Every structure is written in C-alpha cells, then in structure tokens.
Amino acid sequence: MEFVYEAIDSNGRLRCGRIDATDPLAAERGLVRAGFEPLRLRPHLERRRPPSRHERAALWRELAQLLGAGIALADALADLGRDAESPALRGLARRLAEAVEGGIPLSEALARQGTDPVAVGLVRAGERSGRLLEVLGELAESAQQELTEAQRLRQALLYPTVVALLGAAVTVFILLYLVPALGGFIDAIRRPPTWSLRCLLTASTVLREHWGLLLAGPPLLITLGLPLWRRFGTRCWSWLPLVGTAWTHLLRARLARQFGLLYGAGLTVPDSLALLDALLPDRNWRRRLAACRAAVVAGRGIADGCAEAELFAPAALRMLRVGERSGRLEAALAYVARYHGEQGSVGFARLRQLAEPLLTVALGGLLGLLMMAVLGPVYDSIGQLR
C-alpha cells in the first residue's frame, strides 16, 4: 500500500511525499534507508489502478529474465520498481520488493496484491520445488499467448463494430436533416407520403423531439448493461454463431494451458482444478469444472471426468486419455491447449472472411432503402410535372 509521509532530510529540511510499502513499519524502514527522519506517516487512501494484462505479462517476462541472469529476487523486483515503464507496474514491483525484503515469500506477496489464484499457486509450487525461474518463464509465455488470443478477438470484432457505428451515424444524419426537409416538400406538393416515408417521418419526429435520449442512451445502456453483461455476457458469447464456437475454443485452450502449468509445477490434479475455478467466466463453466473435480476425487480418470463435464472437445479428450495412460499428462494438456487455440484462430479467421462482405452488403442495403424512401417521392413529383 501507499503511505504519505513528512520527514526531515540530512540537511534538516522538511520533505513530504509518498512511499509504497506493505505496512507502516516497512515504510518507516524505507525512509530511514533513504536518509530521512520520519515525522508523520499515514496511509494514502486513493485507489490505485491495478496492473493491466499487458503489465502482468511484462512483470513475469522481465522478472524471469532478471532471475535468469543471476540477480537475486529482491534486487530484481527493486530494479523493476525503478525501471519499469508503467507506473502501475513500478508500484507493484516496489510493493513486492518490500515484502520479499521483509521475509515474505513471493507467492504470499502476490496474493496480498490481488494476483489471480492460478499465478499465486504456480509461484508457490515453484518456490517449493526450486523451479521458480521455470515457472515464471511459463507464466510469461502463457500470458503472451492470452494477449495474442485477445488481440485476435478484438481484430475479429473491429470491422463489424466500425460498420455498425457508420451505419448508425448515417441513419441518424438522414433522419435529422434530410427527412424533415423532405416532409416539408411533400406537404408543399400535397401528395400522400408512402408507407416507408411515413415511417421515416415518424422516426425523425421522435428523434428530434427526444434528442436527449440519443445522447443519454449509450451511457444509460452501458450503466444498466454492465452488471447484466458480467453475469450473462459469456453465455451470450457462446450462443452467437461462429463467434460462440471460436470463443469456446479459446476458453478451453486457456483452461488446458493453465491446467498443464499447475500440474507441471507439482500440484495435484484436484488442487489444480480447484485453482482453475477463478479463471472461468460464468456459473455454467464452474459447475462443469466442479463436476470434473468431483469425478477425479471419486477415483475416476482425468479424461473421463473431463468427458462427463464436457470441458474439452472429443478430439482433445482422446489426446488427454492417451497422455493419461502413458504418464505424459502435462504434454497431453499442452497438445489440447494447442488444438483448441488453433481451432479458435481458424474460427475467428472464418468469421472475418464472412463478416466483411455480409456487413458491407447489409450497410449498402440499409442506405439504399433509406435513399429510396427519401428520394422516391421527389422523382415521382418530377415525373408528374413533366
């Protein structure tokens, strides 16, 4: 946590500032090491931004590199606390360095900072087995793979989002500016409007009279929709055609990858499955994982438990069953993760290939209908004048 201090420096001048430490005693020791005489010390109550996914991946990668170069853990964390590019990462590294220097294991320090249970369990297993460097390298590689998968998902959804926003902007422009002018023209020539034009005139009137809803609608939808999205959003992903299949493959790839890391670090299968619960996005997947763990605890095989809970696809289950029988479960889980990751990538590539022409046609059709409804009466009037 962060503390606000008032202290006297070596020249007798009053200094004020902030310091990151795990507790007041550690903050006071840090000030004394810096050559200050503490006068007042209190916790800083401002909320800190937690490290992002990119920053956590950078933490594992840079920490593994420093430890691999032979630098002690506390010194490596202190170096990251000084040299990291992100302020959030620098603060996290400084707090971890303070805790490690105070005799707290790295896994316990990470748990106190709110790190996800899977990473904490991996680091704890690495500390017990003496394989901390390998575990940190595996964490860095896993985090990088998750970043790559998230980037593929964003790229797959970027084009549909841009096309939808463009279509909405053009529709609003037509309703607010073109349709009202056309309504006056229709009244002037005393012609009854077509049904499509009547719909546009009604929508234009509602939009102009209640334009505040246009501005307040998106923030209101976000405010009301976020709690529902957190609860049901992942289930909605799985219902969408193509998107749901690809998303499910990526979720299964992450589950298999983290399962393999935990098992390879020395954790038992039931303990690994218990830690994986924090990775799953909704109750449905948590129930599946709990059913798989119950089957394993009851003496069933790992592949059989995963098959009953439908955690993985049938082809991946065959890989898992072969690996379990041959005593190469960790390698089998790596193959399962690779299989589902590739299937997810293929799914998102197919989605991009289908979405681009379909959305282009849909946007062109929408604009064509709007222009026909708007310009049709004008052309009819010109034809009658002739």
Secondary structure, 3 states (H helix, E strand, C coil): CEEEEEEECCCCCEEEEEEECCCHHHHHHHHHHCCCEEEEEEECCCCCCCCCHHHHHHHHHHHHHHHHCCCCHHHHHHHHHHHCCCHHHHHHHHHHHHHHHCCCCHHHHHHHCCCCHHHHHHHHHHHHHCCHHHHHHHHHHHHHHHHHHHHHHHHHHHHHHHHHHHHHHHHHHHHHHHHHHHHHHHHHHCCCCCHHHHHHHHHHHHHHHCHHHHHHHHHHHHHHHHHHHHHHHHHHHHHCCCHHHHHHHHHHHHHHHHHHHHHHCCCCHHHHHHHHHHHCCCHHHHHHHHHHHHHHHCCCCHHHHHHHHCCCCHHHHHHHHHHHHHCCHHHHHHHHHHHHHHHHHHHHHHHHHHHHHHHHHHHHHHHHHHHHHHHHHHHHHHHHHC
